[in-house]
Amino acid sequence: MTGERPRVAVVGAGVTGLTVAFELLSALPGAEVTVLEAAPVAGGKIARHRADGYTVELGPNGFLDNGADTRTLADALGLGPRLRPAADAARERFLLRGGRLLPLPLGSASFAASPLLSPAAKARVLAEPLVRRAAGEETVHAFLTRRFGPRAAALLAAPLVHGVTSGDPWTTSLDAAFPRIRALERDRGSLLLAALRGRLLRAAGRAGPPPRLTGFADGGMRVLVDALTRRLGERLRTGRAVTALRRAPGPGGGWLVETAGHEPVRAGHVVVTVPAPAAARLLTPHLPRAAATLAGVRYAPVRVVSVGYQRRDLAVLPRGFGYLTVPPEPTRILGVVHASVVFPDCAPPDGVLLRAFAGGAEDPGFAELDPDEAVAAVHRDVTTLFGPAAEPEFRHDHVWPEAIPQYAPGHGARVRALLDAVAGVPGLHLAGSAYHGVAVNECVRDARRAASEVLTALRGAPSAAPAGEPSRPPGRPDGAVGRSAPPGSRDGSACPPAGPRGQGAFRATATAPATDPERPPAAERPAAPTPPDAPPASRHALRDEPVPARDDRPSGPSYPHDDRPAGPPSLAGDPRDDGPHPHHDPHHPLPRHEEKQRDRHDPGPLGTGRPGPRGR
């Protein structure tokens, strides 16, 4: 490193961008780090609304405590004493099926007694250990069908995907969206046996408790963002939309980060953490083919409708974490988080707060409804499930037009090629939810990876972060946020019905049997994203300059091997964050699931075509 102070510009001040800046300043206190954010406030999809004694999370409810990244960040910010786990009463989760809330089985006895599956379907689930491993990449629906049978897939696929990405189980890559499920099959051979082994180890005191949702007292997830913004101080500049990245003239090189109405910011390194469409616009002049790939990432819109009631106005009080909807159900609501059960201090002592999620990739039209119509739809469901209810005393409606990136088949291979191309451009870096995971833990981990890349480049050392583990900036002092977690401590566990997430070059090879009664006819399915015989994305396929010889290739960053932002809560035990949200919850309208129509335009390089709204 030269004697000049390092200059780094971070584009975007969501949790990823804020963490990148904090990581860099923790390792290099003398660095000149500038964070540019278009919105008037930082935080991205970590946002909240407070009124009338209610506190509503508009994005993620929290993070799972089985990963070290977010917890380590909180400790470094002095927030350890404010961490609070979800209430014990929130451990139970439900599926909405046939107009009833049915609990997800938590053990063998409850599984045997559950009305969710017929005896024959249960027998097929129990035969899962006999199913052979798959050789290629699969969609979520194809994977669940192969391992557990069509009936179990029809029950679990939509809730699992809706609760994590608000996407389509027929076009969501299991390997990219749920890498831990794939890892369980690869490493253990059976998801059921892996789950049984975990239960036995916990019973013997040789393993910790299952993952638990964790948030912050007195303010929710916004506490984390506020602490980061305080640490950054004047280095954070809001209301500064970045319009272009230009190469800086002169022998020093570097970048000029242009913003409307302000002087350009000069930096040796630029870390772009904004959503994929905005990032693509900034990359187009420098890597047009890579930018086109990035622009192909599709986002699902999510609407978060929160309603508060007096406890006395509900005939039945909600219990458990919440529920996800199993199609076809006569509702457009993907899922509901019983927010005041999960974190009781988010509602007055005599109040009940429910957060409903709707829209997603399969029903984008719900995001365009009139606010009163959206609230009325939620209130109808509340009245149906919890008894005749008075009008809510509190209501809040928020729409995330681009809530959650969708991981289509081939996502992992394309991301690797994309990041490899970017690694060939000195001083340019990408991070965020469009690449390795959409949950808070995954965004924080990706921020640490990007910060490690910058530190490695500044110090002129080869990258030391192994694939699949949190980045470990060289020379980080003990106690710094950049410490990597112990191997295997990543946030997530997976096993149906308590579901889990992944990435990798894959091919969609397995398909659901035609006997699945919930599977729409082939004519109504979207075109296959990638033919099985298509070659995987080349490591250099997106470069816009000649491919260098092997010995001349610039050393690129290391990438996590398998590792959600705004969306529904994962009520099926997802290893990521809470569930339906626009940084975490899920579902569709009155029409039957198998009658939905879809747009069938080309899926694009990094995503599937935006499906049409559900409905007749």
C-alpha positions as CSV (number, residue, x, y, z in Angstrom):
1,M,0.0,0.0,0.0
2,T,1.3,3.5,-0.7
3,G,1.4,6.3,1.8
4,E,-1.7,7.8,0.4
5,R,-4.9,7.2,2.4
6,P,-7.0,4.5,0.7
7,R,-10.2,5.9,-0.8
8,V,-13.3,3.6,-1.2
9,A,-16.8,4.6,-2.4
10,V,-19.7,2.4,-1.5
11,V,-22.8,2.7,-3.7
12,G,-25.9,1.9,-1.7
13,A,-26.6,2.1,2.1
14,G,-28.7,-0.9,2.7
15,V,-27.4,-3.4,5.3
16,T,-24.9,-4.7,2.8
17,G,-23.4,-1.3,1.9
18,L,-23.4,-0.1,5.5
19,T,-21.6,-3.3,6.6
20,V,-19.0,-3.0,3.9
21,A,-18.1,0.5,5.1
22,F,-18.0,-0.5,8.7
23,E,-15.8,-3.5,7.9
24,L,-13.3,-1.3,6.0
25,L,-13.1,1.3,8.7
26,S,-12.7,-1.4,11.4
27,A,-9.7,-2.8,9.5
28,L,-8.3,0.6,8.2
29,P,-9.4,3.4,10.5
30,G,-7.5,5.9,8.4
31,A,-9.2,5.0,5.1
32,E,-11.4,7.5,3.4
33,V,-14.7,5.7,3.0
34,T,-17.7,7.4,1.4
35,V,-21.2,5.8,1.3
36,L,-23.6,7.2,-1.3
37,E,-27.4,6.5,-1.0
38,A,-30.1,7.8,-3.2
39,A,-32.9,7.6,-0.6
40,P,-33.2,10.2,2.1
41,V,-32.5,7.6,4.8
42,A,-30.2,4.6,4.9
43,G,-31.2,1.0,5.6
44,G,-32.7,-0.3,2.4
45,K,-35.4,-2.7,3.1
46,I,-34.7,-2.7,6.9
47,A,-37.4,-0.2,7.7
48,R,-40.1,0.3,10.4
49,H,-43.3,2.2,11.1
50,R,-44.4,3.3,14.6
51,A,-47.8,4.6,15.5
52,D,-50.5,4.2,18.2
53,G,-48.3,1.9,20.2
54,Y,-47.6,-0.5,17.3
55,T,-44.1,-1.0,15.8
56,V,-44.2,-2.6,12.3
57,E,-41.2,-4.1,10.6
58,L,-41.6,-3.4,6.9
59,G,-38.7,-5.7,6.0
60,P,-37.1,-8.6,7.9
61,N,-38.2,-9.4,11.4
62,G,-34.7,-10.4,12.4
63,F,-32.0,-12.9,11.7
64,L,-31.4,-16.5,12.6
65,D,-28.9,-17.0,15.4
66,N,-27.2,-20.0,13.8
67,G,-24.8,-17.8,11.8
68,A,-22.0,-15.7,13.3
69,D,-22.0,-12.9,10.8
70,T,-24.9,-10.6,12.0
71,R,-24.3,-11.5,15.7
72,T,-20.6,-10.6,15.4
73,L,-21.5,-7.4,13.7
74,A,-24.0,-6.5,16.5
75,D,-21.4,-7.3,19.1
76,A,-18.8,-5.1,17.4
77,L,-21.4,-2.3,17.4
78,G,-22.0,-2.8,21.1
79,L,-25.5,-4.1,20.5
80,G,-25.1,-7.4,22.2
81,P,-27.2,-6.5,25.3
82,R,-30.1,-5.5,23.0
83,L,-30.4,-8.8,21.2
84,R,-33.6,-10.6,22.0
85,P,-34.8,-14.0,20.7
86,A,-38.3,-14.6,19.5
87,A,-40.7,-15.6,22.2
88,D,-41.1,-19.3,23.0
89,A,-44.7,-19.0,22.0
90,A,-43.6,-18.4,18.4
91,R,-42.0,-21.8,17.9
92,E,-45.2,-23.3,16.4
93,R,-45.9,-22.6,12.7
94,F,-48.9,-23.3,10.6
95,L,-50.1,-23.9,7.1
96,L,-53.4,-22.6,5.8
97,R,-55.2,-25.4,4.0
98,G,-58.8,-26.0,3.4
99,G,-59.7,-22.9,5.3
100,R,-58.0,-24.2,8.5
101,L,-54.7,-23.5,10.2
102,L,-52.9,-26.8,10.5
103,P,-49.7,-27.0,12.6
104,L,-46.5,-28.2,10.9
105,P,-45.3,-31.4,12.6
106,L,-42.4,-30.9,15.0
107,G,-41.7,-34.5,15.6
108,S,-42.5,-38.1,14.6
109,A,-45.6,-38.3,16.8
110,S,-47.1,-35.1,15.5
111,F,-46.2,-36.1,11.9
112,A,-48.0,-39.4,12.3
113,A,-51.1,-37.6,13.6
114,S,-51.0,-34.7,11.2
115,P,-54.0,-34.4,8.8
116,L,-51.7,-32.6,6.3
117,L,-50.9,-35.8,4.3
118,S,-52.7,-39.1,3.7
119,P,-51.2,-42.3,5.1
120,A,-49.9,-43.2,1.6
121,A,-48.3,-39.8,1.2
122,K,-46.7,-40.2,4.7
123,A,-45.4,-43.6,3.7
124,R,-43.7,-42.0,0.7
125,V,-42.2,-39.3,2.9
126,L,-40.7,-41.9,5.2
127,A,-39.2,-43.7,2.2
128,E,-37.0,-40.6,1.5
129,P,-33.8,-42.2,2.9
130,L,-34.0,-44.7,0.0
131,V,-34.0,-42.1,-2.7
132,R,-30.7,-41.7,-4.5
133,R,-28.9,-38.4,-4.8
134,A,-29.5,-36.3,-7.9
135,A,-26.6,-35.5,-10.2
136,G,-27.8,-32.1,-11.5
137,E,-29.5,-28.9,-10.4
138,E,-33.2,-28.9,-9.7
139,T,-36.0,-26.6,-9.0
140,V,-37.5,-26.6,-5.5
141,H,-40.7,-28.4,-6.7
142,A,-38.7,-31.0,-8.7
143,F,-36.4,-31.7,-5.7
144,L,-39.3,-32.1,-3.2
145,T,-41.2,-34.3,-5.6
146,R,-38.2,-36.6,-6.2
147,R,-37.3,-37.0,-2.5
148,F,-40.7,-36.9,-0.8
149,G,-43.3,-37.6,-3.5
150,P,-45.8,-35.5,-5.4
151,R,-48.2,-35.1,-2.5
152,A,-45.6,-33.7,-0.1
153,A,-44.3,-31.5,-2.8
154,A,-47.7,-30.1,-3.5
155,L,-48.1,-29.3,0.2
156,L,-44.6,-27.9,0.9
157,A,-43.1,-26.4,-2.3
158,A,-45.2,-23.2,-2.5
159,P,-45.1,-22.3,1.2
160,L,-41.4,-23.0,1.3
161,V,-40.6,-20.7,-1.6
162,H,-43.2,-18.1,-0.8
163,G,-41.8,-17.8,2.7
164,V,-38.3,-17.1,1.5
165,T,-38.3,-15.5,-1.9
166,S,-42.0,-15.0,-2.7
167,G,-41.2,-16.8,-5.9
168,D,-42.4,-19.7,-8.0
169,P,-41.4,-23.2,-6.8
170,W,-41.4,-24.5,-10.4
171,T,-38.8,-21.9,-11.5
172,T,-36.8,-21.3,-8.3
173,S,-33.4,-23.1,-8.1
174,L,-33.1,-25.2,-5.0
175,D,-29.3,-25.1,-5.3
176,A,-29.2,-21.3,-5.4
177,A,-32.1,-20.5,-3.1
178,F,-31.7,-23.3,-0.6
179,P,-28.1,-24.5,-0.7
180,R,-28.3,-26.1,2.8
181,I,-31.0,-28.4,1.7
182,R,-28.8,-29.5,-1.2
183,A,-25.9,-29.8,1.1
184,L,-27.8,-32.1,3.4
185,E,-28.6,-34.4,0.5
186,R,-25.0,-34.3,-0.7
187,D,-23.3,-34.8,2.7
188,R,-25.9,-36.9,4.5
189,G,-27.7,-38.7,1.7
190,S,-31.1,-38.2,3.4
191,L,-32.8,-35.1,4.8
192,L,-34.9,-37.2,7.2
193,L,-31.9,-39.0,8.6
194,A,-30.0,-35.7,9.0
195,A,-32.9,-34.2,10.9
196,L,-33.1,-37.3,13.1
197,R,-29.4,-37.2,13.7
198,G,-29.7,-33.5,14.8
199,R,-32.5,-34.4,17.2
200,L,-30.4,-37.2,18.8
201,L,-27.4,-35.0,19.1
202,R,-29.4,-32.3,20.8
203,A,-31.0,-34.8,23.1
204,A,-27.5,-36.1,24.1
205,G,-26.3,-32.5,24.7
206,R,-23.8,-32.7,21.8
207,A,-25.5,-30.0,19.7
208,G,-27.1,-26.7,20.4
209,P,-30.7,-25.8,20.1
210,P,-32.4,-25.3,16.7
211,P,-31.9,-21.9,15.0
212,R,-34.0,-19.2,16.5
213,L,-35.1,-15.8,15.1
214,T,-33.3,-13.0,16.8
215,G,-34.0,-9.2,16.7
216,F,-33.3,-6.1,18.8
217,A,-35.2,-4.8,21.8
218,D,-36.6,-1.2,21.7
219,G,-36.6,-0.6,18.0
220,G,-36.4,-3.9,16.0
221,M,-34.0,-4.4,13.1
222,R,-33.7,-0.6,12.7
223,V,-31.5,-0.7,15.8
224,L,-28.7,-2.3,13.7
225,V,-29.0,0.2,10.8
226,D,-29.1,3.2,13.2
227,A,-25.9,1.9,15.0
228,L,-24.1,1.6,11.6
229,T,-25.1,5.0,10.4
230,R,-23.9,6.6,13.7
231,R,-20.5,4.9,13.3
232,L,-20.2,6.2,9.7
233,G,-21.3,9.8,10.6
234,E,-20.6,12.2,7.8
235,R,-19.1,9.5,5.6
236,L,-22.7,8.5,4.8
237,R,-24.3,10.8,2.3
238,T,-28.0,10.3,1.7
239,G,-30.0,11.8,-1.1
240,R,-27.1,11.1,-3.5
241,A,-28.2,9.0,-6.4
242,V,-25.1,7.7,-8.3
243,T,-25.6,8.3,-12.0
244,A,-22.4,6.9,-13.4
245,L,-19.0,5.4,-12.7
246,R,-16.1,6.8,-14.8
247,R,-12.5,6.0,-15.0
248,A,-10.5,8.7,-13.3
249,P,-7.9,10.4,-15.5
250,G,-4.2,10.7,-14.6
251,P,-1.5,8.3,-13.5
252,G,-3.3,7.5,-10.2
253,G,-6.3,6.0,-12.0
254,G,-9.2,4.9,-9.9
255,W,-12.8,5.9,-10.3
256,L,-15.0,9.0,-10.4
257,V,-18.4,8.3,-8.9
258,E,-20.8,10.8,-10.3
259,T,-23.9,12.0,-8.5
260,A,-26.6,14.4,-9.7
261,G,-25.9,18.0,-8.6
262,H,-22.7,17.2,-6.7
263,E,-19.0,16.9,-7.3
264,P,-17.8,13.4,-8.3
265,V,-16.3,11.3,-5.5
266,R,-12.8,10.0,-6.4
267,A,-12.0,6.5,-5.1
268,G,-9.5,3.8,-5.8
269,H,-12.2,1.1,-5.2
270,V,-15.9,1.2,-5.7
271,V,-18.2,-1.4,-4.1
272,V,-21.7,-1.5,-5.8
273,T,-24.3,-2.8,-3.4
274,V,-27.5,-1.5,-5.0
275,P,-30.1,-3.9,-6.5
276,A,-29.2,-5.7,-9.7
277,P,-31.1,-3.4,-12.1
278,A,-29.4,-0.3,-10.8
279,A,-26.0,-2.1,-10.6
280,A,-26.4,-3.1,-14.2
281,R,-26.8,0.5,-15.4
282,L,-23.6,1.5,-13.6
283,L,-21.7,-1.4,-15.1
284,T,-22.9,-1.1,-18.7
285,P,-20.2,1.3,-20.0
286,H,-17.4,-1.0,-18.6
287,L,-18.8,-4.5,-18.9
288,P,-21.8,-4.5,-21.2
289,R,-22.2,-8.2,-21.4
290,A,-21.9,-8.7,-17.7
291,A,-24.3,-5.8,-17.1
292,A,-26.8,-7.5,-19.4
293,T,-26.6,-10.6,-17.3
294,L,-27.0,-8.6,-14.2
295,A,-30.0,-6.8,-15.6
296,G,-31.7,-10.2,-16.2
297,V,-32.1,-10.8,-12.4
298,R,-35.9,-10.6,-11.8
299,Y,-37.4,-9.2,-8.7
300,A,-40.7,-10.1,-7.0
301,P,-42.9,-7.3,-5.7
302,V,-44.1,-7.8,-2.1
303,R,-46.9,-5.9,-0.3
304,V,-46.7,-5.8,3.5
305,V,-50.1,-5.1,5.1
306,S,-50.1,-4.7,8.9
307,V,-53.3,-4.6,11.0
308,G,-53.7,-4.2,14.7
309,Y,-56.8,-5.3,16.8
310,Q,-57.9,-5.1,20.4
311,R,-57.5,-8.5,21.9
312,R,-61.2,-8.4,22.9
313,D,-62.2,-7.9,19.3
314,L,-60.9,-11.3,18.1
315,A,-62.9,-14.5,18.9
316,V,-59.7,-16.6,18.7
317,L,-56.3,-15.2,19.5
318,P,-53.5,-16.0,17.0
319,R,-50.8,-18.4,18.3
320,G,-47.5,-19.4,17.0
321,F,-45.2,-17.6,14.6
322,G,-47.8,-17.4,11.8
323,Y,-48.9,-19.3,8.7
324,L,-48.2,-19.8,5.1
325,T,-50.9,-20.5,2.5
326,V,-51.0,-23.8,0.6
327,P,-52.5,-23.4,-2.9
328,P,-55.1,-23.6,-4.1
329,E,-56.7,-21.6,-1.3
330,P,-59.3,-18.8,-1.9
331,T,-57.0,-16.0,-0.7
332,R,-54.3,-13.8,-2.3
333,I,-52.4,-13.6,1.0
334,L,-49.1,-15.5,0.9
335,G,-48.7,-15.7,4.6
336,V,-49.1,-13.9,7.9
337,V,-46.7,-13.3,10.7
338,H,-48.3,-13.1,14.2
339,A,-46.0,-10.2,15.0
340,S,-47.2,-9.6,18.6
341,V,-46.6,-13.3,19.4
342,V,-43.1,-13.3,18.0
343,F,-42.0,-10.0,19.7
344,P,-44.7,-9.0,22.2
345,D,-43.4,-5.5,22.6
346,C,-44.4,-4.5,19.0
347,A,-48.0,-4.0,20.1
348,P,-49.8,-2.5,23.1
349,P,-50.4,-4.9,26.0
350,D,-54.1,-5.2,24.9
351,G,-53.3,-5.3,21.2
352,V,-52.7,-8.0,18.5
353,L,-50.5,-7.1,15.5
354,L,-50.6,-9.2,12.3
355,R,-48.2,-8.7,9.3
356,A,-49.6,-10.0,6.1
357,F,-47.6,-10.5,2.9
358,A,-49.0,-10.7,-0.6
359,G,-47.9,-10.3,-4.2
360,G,-44.7,-12.1,-5.1
361,A,-43.7,-13.5,-8.5
362,E,-47.0,-15.3,-9.0
363,D,-49.3,-12.5,-8.1
364,P,-47.6,-9.2,-8.9
365,G,-50.9,-7.5,-9.4
366,F,-51.6,-7.5,-5.7
367,A,-48.9,-4.8,-5.3
368,E,-50.9,-2.5,-7.5
369,L,-54.2,-2.7,-5.6
370,D,-55.8,0.3,-3.9
371,P,-54.5,0.5,-0.3
372,D,-58.0,0.2,1.1
373,E,-58.7,-2.9,-1.0
374,A,-55.4,-4.5,0.2
375,V,-56.3,-3.9,3.8
376,A,-59.8,-5.2,3.3
377,A,-58.4,-8.4,1.8
378,V,-56.3,-9.0,4.9
379,H,-59.2,-8.1,7.2
380,R,-61.4,-10.7,5.5
381,D,-58.9,-13.4,6.1
382,V,-58.5,-12.4,9.8
383,T,-62.3,-12.5,10.2
384,T,-62.4,-15.9,8.7
385,L,-59.6,-17.4,10.7
386,F,-59.9,-15.7,14.1
387,G,-63.7,-15.1,14.3
388,P,-65.8,-12.0,13.6
389,A,-63.6,-9.0,14.2
390,A,-64.2,-5.3,14.5
391,E,-62.4,-3.1,12.0
392,P,-58.7,-2.9,12.9
393,E,-57.7,0.0,15.1
394,F,-54.3,0.2,13.4
395,R,-53.4,-0.3,9.8
396,H,-50.4,0.2,7.7
397,D,-49.7,-0.6,4.0
398,H,-46.3,-0.7,2.3
399,V,-45.3,-1.9,-1.2
400,W,-41.8,-3.0,-2.2
401,P,-41.9,-2.9,-6.0
402,E,-38.6,-4.8,-6.3
403,A,-38.5,-6.7,-3.0
404,I,-36.7,-10.0,-3.5
405,P,-34.3,-11.2,-6.3
406,Q,-35.4,-14.5,-7.9
407,Y,-32.8,-17.2,-8.2
408,A,-33.7,-19.1,-11.4
409,P,-32.0,-22.3,-12.5
410,G,-28.4,-21.5,-13.5
411,H,-28.2,-18.6,-11.1
412,G,-25.0,-19.9,-9.3
413,A,-23.0,-20.4,-12.5
414,R,-24.1,-17.0,-13.9
415,V,-23.2,-15.3,-10.7
416,R,-19.7,-16.9,-10.7
417,A,-19.1,-15.8,-14.3
418,L,-20.5,-12.3,-13.5
419,L,-18.2,-11.8,-10.4
420,D,-15.3,-13.2,-12.3
421,A,-15.8,-10.6,-15.1
422,V,-16.0,-7.9,-12.5
423,A,-12.9,-9.1,-10.8
424,G,-11.0,-8.4,-14.0
425,V,-11.8,-4.7,-13.6
426,P,-9.4,-3.1,-11.1
427,G,-11.1,-1.4,-8.2
428,L,-14.7,-2.6,-9.0
429,H,-16.6,-4.9,-6.6
430,L,-20.2,-6.2,-6.3
431,A,-22.1,-7.3,-3.2
432,G,-25.8,-7.6,-2.1
433,S,-28.8,-9.9,-2.1
434,A,-28.7,-10.6,-5.9
435,Y,-25.8,-13.0,-5.6
436,H,-25.4,-15.3,-2.7
437,G,-28.5,-15.0,-0.6
438,V,-31.3,-12.6,0.4
439,A,-31.5,-12.9,4.2
440,V,-29.8,-10.5,6.6
441,N,-27.2,-13.0,7.6
442,E,-26.3,-13.6,3.9
443,C,-26.2,-9.9,3.1
444,V,-23.9,-9.3,6.0
445,R,-21.7,-12.2,4.9
446,D,-21.5,-10.9,1.4
447,A,-20.6,-7.5,2.6
448,R,-17.7,-9.0,4.5
449,R,-16.6,-10.9,1.4
450,A,-16.6,-7.6,-0.6
451,A,-14.7,-5.8,2.1
452,S,-12.2,-8.6,2.2
453,E,-11.7,-8.2,-1.6
454,V,-10.9,-4.5,-1.1
455,L,-8.6,-5.0,1.8
456,T,-6.8,-7.8,-0.1
457,A,-6.3,-5.5,-3.1
458,L,-5.1,-2.6,-1.0
459,R,-2.6,-4.8,0.8
460,G,-1.5,-6.6,-2.4
461,A,-2.0,-10.0,-0.9
462,P,-3.8,-13.0,-2.4
463,S,-7.3,-13.6,-1.3
464,A,-7.4,-15.8,1.8
465,A,-11.1,-16.4,2.2
466,P,-12.0,-19.9,1.3
467,A,-15.1,-20.5,-0.8
468,G,-18.2,-21.1,1.3
469,E,-16.9,-19.4,4.4
470,P,-17.2,-15.8,5.6
471,S,-14.5,-13.5,4.2
472,R,-11.6,-13.0,6.5
473,P,-9.7,-9.8,5.8
474,P,-6.0,-10.4,6.5
475,G,-4.6,-8.8,9.6
476,R,-7.9,-8.1,11.2
477,P,-7.5,-7.4,14.9
478,D,-9.3,-9.6,17.3
479,G,-12.7,-8.4,18.0
480,A,-13.1,-6.8,14.6
481,V,-16.3,-7.4,12.7
482,G,-14.4,-9.1,10.0
483,R,-13.5,-12.2,12.0
484,S,-14.8,-15.3,10.2
485,A,-17.2,-17.6,11.8
486,P,-16.0,-21.1,12.7
487,P,-16.4,-23.7,9.9
488,G,-19.9,-24.9,9.7
489,S,-21.4,-22.1,11.6
490,R,-23.4,-20.7,8.8
491,D,-26.9,-19.5,9.3
492,G,-29.2,-22.2,8.2
493,S,-30.5,-25.7,8.7
494,A,-32.8,-27.5,6.4
495,C,-35.2,-30.3,6.6
496,P,-38.8,-30.5,5.5
497,P,-41.1,-29.5,6.8
498,A,-38.8,-27.1,8.6
499,G,-37.3,-26.0,5.4
500,P,-33.9,-24.2,4.5
501,R,-30.7,-22.4,0.7
502,G,-27.7,-22.6,-2.1
503,Q,-25.9,-21.7,-5.2
504,G,-23.9,-23.4,-7.9
505,A,-23.7,-24.1,-11.5
506,F,-26.6,-26.4,-12.1
507,R,-28.9,-27.8,-14.7
508,A,-32.6,-28.4,-14.2
509,T,-32.6,-32.1,-14.8
510,A,-35.4,-33.5,-12.6
511,T,-39.0,-32.7,-13.2
512,A,-42.2,-33.3,-11.2
513,P,-44.2,-36.4,-12.2
514,A,-47.2,-35.7,-14.3
515,T,-49.3,-37.4,-11.6
516,D,-48.8,-34.4,-9.3
517,P,-52.4,-33.0,-9.0
518,E,-51.2,-29.5,-8.1
519,R,-48.9,-29.2,-11.1
520,P,-50.3,-26.9,-13.9
521,P,-50.5,-28.4,-17.4
522,A,-47.3,-28.2,-19.4
523,A,-48.9,-25.6,-21.7
524,E,-49.3,-23.3,-18.7
525,R,-45.7,-23.7,-17.4
526,P,-43.1,-21.1,-18.3
527,A,-40.4,-22.1,-20.7
528,A,-37.5,-24.0,-19.3
529,P,-34.8,-21.5,-18.2
530,T,-31.8,-23.5,-19.4
531,P,-31.8,-26.7,-21.5
532,P,-30.2,-29.6,-19.8
533,D,-27.6,-29.9,-22.6
534,A,-26.7,-26.3,-22.5
535,P,-23.1,-25.7,-21.4
536,P,-22.5,-24.1,-18.1
537,A,-21.6,-20.4,-18.0
538,S,-18.0,-20.0,-18.8
539,R,-15.8,-18.3,-16.2
540,H,-15.0,-15.8,-18.9
541,A,-18.3,-15.8,-20.8
542,L,-19.1,-12.3,-19.6
543,R,-15.8,-10.6,-20.0
544,D,-15.7,-7.8,-22.5
545,E,-12.0,-8.0,-23.1
546,P,-9.9,-10.9,-24.4
547,V,-9.6,-13.8,-22.0
548,P,-6.1,-13.6,-20.5
549,A,-3.9,-16.6,-20.4
550,R,-4.1,-18.7,-17.3
551,D,-0.9,-17.3,-15.9
552,D,-1.9,-13.7,-16.6
553,R,-5.3,-13.9,-15.0
554,P,-5.9,-11.3,-12.3
555,S,-6.5,-13.0,-9.0
556,G,-10.2,-12.7,-8.3
557,P,-12.0,-12.8,-5.0
558,S,-13.1,-16.0,-3.4
559,Y,-16.8,-16.6,-3.3
560,P,-19.0,-18.3,-0.7
561,H,-19.9,-21.7,-2.1
562,D,-23.5,-22.0,-0.9
563,D,-24.9,-19.5,0.7
564,R,-32.9,-13.6,1.4
565,P,-33.8,-9.3,1.4
566,A,-37.5,-8.3,1.4
567,G,-40.2,-10.9,1.4
568,P,-42.4,-13.2,3.4
569,P,-41.5,-15.1,6.6
570,S,-40.2,-18.6,6.3
571,L,-42.7,-20.4,8.5
572,A,-41.4,-23.7,7.4
573,G,-38.1,-23.4,9.3
574,D,-36.0,-21.7,6.7
575,P,-32.4,-21.2,7.7
576,R,-32.5,-17.6,6.7
577,D,-34.4,-14.9,8.4
578,D,-38.0,-14.8,9.7
579,G,-40.2,-15.3,6.7
580,P,-42.7,-13.3,4.7
581,H,-41.2,-9.9,4.3
582,P,-39.7,-7.7,1.8
583,H,-36.3,-8.6,3.5
584,H,-38.2,-11.9,4.5
585,D,-42.8,-13.5,4.0
586,P,-45.9,-14.9,0.9
587,H,-49.3,-15.8,-1.8
588,H,-52.4,-15.5,-4.4
589,P,-56.1,-15.0,-5.3
590,L,-59.3,-16.8,-5.5
591,P,-58.6,-18.7,-8.7
592,R,-57.4,-22.2,-8.6
593,H,-53.7,-22.7,-8.6
594,E,-53.6,-25.0,-11.6
595,E,-55.6,-22.5,-13.7
596,K,-53.1,-19.6,-13.4
597,Q,-51.8,-18.2,-16.7
598,R,-48.2,-17.0,-17.1
599,D,-46.3,-14.8,-19.5
600,R,-44.0,-16.9,-21.6
601,H,-41.5,-14.4,-22.9
602,D,-37.8,-15.3,-22.8
603,P,-36.6,-15.8,-19.2
604,G,-33.6,-13.6,-19.6
605,P,-30.0,-14.3,-18.7
606,L,-30.3,-14.4,-14.9
607,G,-33.9,-15.0,-14.2
608,T,-37.2,-16.3,-15.4
609,G,-39.7,-14.2,-17.3
610,R,-42.0,-12.2,-14.9
611,P,-45.0,-14.4,-14.5
612,G,-48.5,-13.0,-15.1
613,P,-50.8,-12.4,-12.1
614,R,-52.7,-15.2,-10.7
615,G,-56.3,-15.4,-11.6
616,R,-58.8,-16.7,-14.1
